[in-house]
Amino acid sequence: MNECGSKSCFTKKVFATVKREKMLSGGENVLVALSGGADSMALLNFFIINRGVLRINKILAAHINHGLRGEESERDEAFAAQQCRNLGIELFVHKANVAKEAKESREGIEEAGRRIRYSFLFAKAMEHDAYIATAHTLSDSVETVLLNEVRGCGLRGLSGIPPIRMIDKGDRSIRIIRPLIDCTRSDIEDFCFSNSILYMADSTNNDIEFSRNRIRSRVIPELKSVNPDVESAFLRLMRHAREDGNLLNSLAENKLDNAAKADQYGGYDAKELALLPSPLRKRAVSIAVSRVNKNISRRLTERQFFLLEEILANGGALTLGTEIEARVSQGRFSVNKRNIAKELNNISGDDAIIPLEVGISCIFYGRIYKPKLMTLDEFEKHKKIHKNLLKNSLNYDKITRSLFLRSRRPGDAFHPSGRGVKKTLKKLLGEEKIPAALRDTLPVVCDEQGIVLVGGFGCDERVKIDEHCRRVFVLEKV
């Protein structure tokens, strides 16, 4: 495999990226995510050609067959296997039925595919003590920035795909490197042509049903008509955004450290954080979460930031998934892991379960819920103003142990208060003509004995509110 001239544009760019970002220091094992397309085949061959210069210890490859394209998926798997045999590279293959798993886990196809893909890559990387190398390109990064812009984003969204990412898995960190992140698709195709590198084309790349493909086929050509070197322009934009973002993160971390409580209880001065300018405040809060769980910090939504800033100002607590809780109490902001293993032992099933605690907000299917307790007199007063309050309330005195929030499950049934009959949720939701797409988003509240409340439909007969009730539990939608 000889390159044309001294060094191709592709090779110069990749070497520059590896050096600038300090991706490799020598002696590493590298696991290449190999789809069989031009990008990943170029990356694999680059490493083979330059293994000595880069002082790579071992090159490995991993291919995930998502099972989404029928014979084409099988073709790509066979191609990747044959190429690795020809090149003397050990290949790990994982077959998945992404469509089936997405349906079972109630995820989108892309979301489920990404989860399955990275789960396999993480497992193999840890098994072989390797860095993961993915073939994301400058073209991919430009498309990502454009998608982020139309959805609404800040500096992080304008920064594009990061050249390096560290992912925490238990007590270990996995390093993901993207050596091709400054290369365009034209650079890659030229490199493949010059070195007679074969690759497979993914037919779904032409399907404009996908937003990214519409960006690629319609928006990018229009932008190139304005500026033929548009990708280089975006590269400058992304670097500036990344630099500015890094500076703001550094300033925010300093402010967070200054707000740290010096006593044995830890946490941060909530008032001090609340007074920070919004760009620093959001980053400081995000960094506080990342110190407990980096993966959750990266996935914080605008809604969660809103709630976190609200508890900074007014006190309260917020669950961030099932593992993390942020709380402001006595002027102290703290983020802690939740120890819920014992509580979850009382609930069977594979659905996500959210423990409910009075005063602690949680997010369920994008909606924010805040459990509250009222006296019966308070409840009666509020009921006159809020007509649907009864449909989201129950007699807290009759609860057995803890309350949990989850989605509906096959076979779920309960006795709607006042109806005198037991009904399956499937039948009840059908009678009420609730769209199928929305049924999983209805909050189902359970205690140790079973369902006590279905949000919007009322409580179970077992926990109905009567004249003897002292405490009324309300699942309030914020």
C-alpha positions, 0 to 999 in steps of 0.5 A, a space after each residue: 500500500 503506497 501513498 501517492 507523492 510524499 504524504 497524502 493530504 489525508 495522512 498529513 491531517 490524521 498525523 496532525 490530529 493525533 499529535 495535536 490532541 495527544 491521542 496516542 503516546 506509544 504502546 497502546 492497543 487500538 480497537 477500530 470500530 469497523 463498519 466496512 464503509 470508506 471511513 472505517 476502512 481508511 482508518 484501519 488501513 492508516 493504522 496498519 500503514 503507520 503502526 511503527 511510526 505511531 508505536 501501536 502495540 496491537 491493532 484490533 477491529 470490531 464489527 456490529 451487525 445491527 440486523 437492520 438492512 437484511 442481506 446488506 447487513 450480512 454482506 457488510 459483516 462478511 466483507 469486514 471479516 474477509 478484509 481483516 483476514 487479508 490484513 491479519 487483524 483480529 476481528 470481533 463481531 456482534 450480531 444484534 436485532 436492533 429493531 426488536 431491542 428498540 421496541 422492547 426497551 422503548 427507544 428509537 432505532 438510532 438510540 438503541 443501535 448506538 447503545 448496543 454498538 458502544 456496549 459491545 465496543 466498551 466490553 471488548 476495549 476493557 477485555 483487551 485494554 484498548 483505546 476505541 478508535 472511531 472513524 468520525 470525520 469532519 463531514 460528520 462533525 459539520 452535519 452534527 453542528 447543523 443538526 444541533 443548530 436547528 434543534 437549538 444549542 449552546 457552545 457545546 453543540 457548536 463544538 461538533 464531535 470531540 476528537 477525544 472522549 473519556 467514558 467511565 465504566 465502573 472504576 475504569 475509564 475508556 478512551 475514545 479517539 477520532 483520528 479522522 475528525 479533521 478529514 473530509 469525505 473527499 480526503 478519505 475517498 482519495 486515500 482509499 483510491 490511492 491505496 486500492 482500499 476496498 469498502 462497502 456503501 451503505 444504501 441507507 445513506 441515501 435515504 432522506 427520511 433521516 435528518 442527517 441524510 437530508 442535511 448531507 444531500 440538500 443543505 451541504 451542497 447549498 452551503 458549498 455554493 456560497 463557500 466551496 471550502 465550507 467544511 474548513 470554515 466549520 472547522 474553524 467555528 468548531 475550534 473557536 467554540 471548543 476553546 471558548 467552551 473550555 475557558 468557560 468550563 475552567 472558570 466555572 470549575 474555579 467558581 464551583 471549587 470556591 463555593 465548596 463547603 469546607 466542613 466534613 459534610 461537603 457540598 457547595 454554597 447554594 447562594 454563591 452558585 445561584 449568584 453566578 452568571 447563567 453561563 457559569 452557573 449551568 457549567 458549575 452545576 454540570 461539573 458538580 454532577 460530573 464529579 459523581 457521574 460523568 455520563 449523566 452530566 453529559 446527558 443533562 437536558 434543558 429541563 433538568 438544568 431549569 430544575 437544578 437552577 430552580 432548586 439552587 434558588 428555592 431549595 428542594 431536590 431533583 432525581 437525575 435518573 435512578 442513580 443521582 440526586 441533587 439537593 439543596 438543604 440549609 443552603 447547601 447544594 449537594 449531588 449524591 448517588 442514590 442507594 436504592 438497591 434494597 428498595 428495588 428488590 421489592 419490585 419485579 420487572 425490567 422497566 425503569 423504576 423511579 423511587 418517589 419521595 415527597 418534595 423531590 422532582 423527577 423526570 419521566 418520559 420528558 415530563 417533570 413530576 413533583 410528589 407532594 403531601 397535603 392535609 385533607 383540608 388543604 386538598 379540599 381547597 386545592 381541589 376546588 381550583 384544580 379540577 384534575 387534582 383528584 385524578 392524581 391523588 391518593 390516601 397516603 395513610 394507606 400506603 405500604 412502604 415506599 412509592 415507585 413510579 414506572 411505566 405500564 406493564 403487560 397484565 397491569 390491572 387495578 380497581 379505579 376508585 368509585 367504579 366498583 370493578 377491577 380493570 386491566 390498564 389495557 382495557 381502561 386506556 382503550 375505553 378512554 381512547 388514549 393513543 397507543 403512542 402515549 400509553 407508556 408515558 402515563 405514570 403508574 405509581 406502585 407500593 409494595 402491594 401493587 398499583 395505587 395510582 395511574 396518573 390522570 385516571 385516579 387512585 386504586 380503591 385500596 387507597 381512596 381518599 375518605 373522611 378519615 384521611 390525614 395525609 393526601 399524596 399528590 403527583 403534581 405535573 410541573 
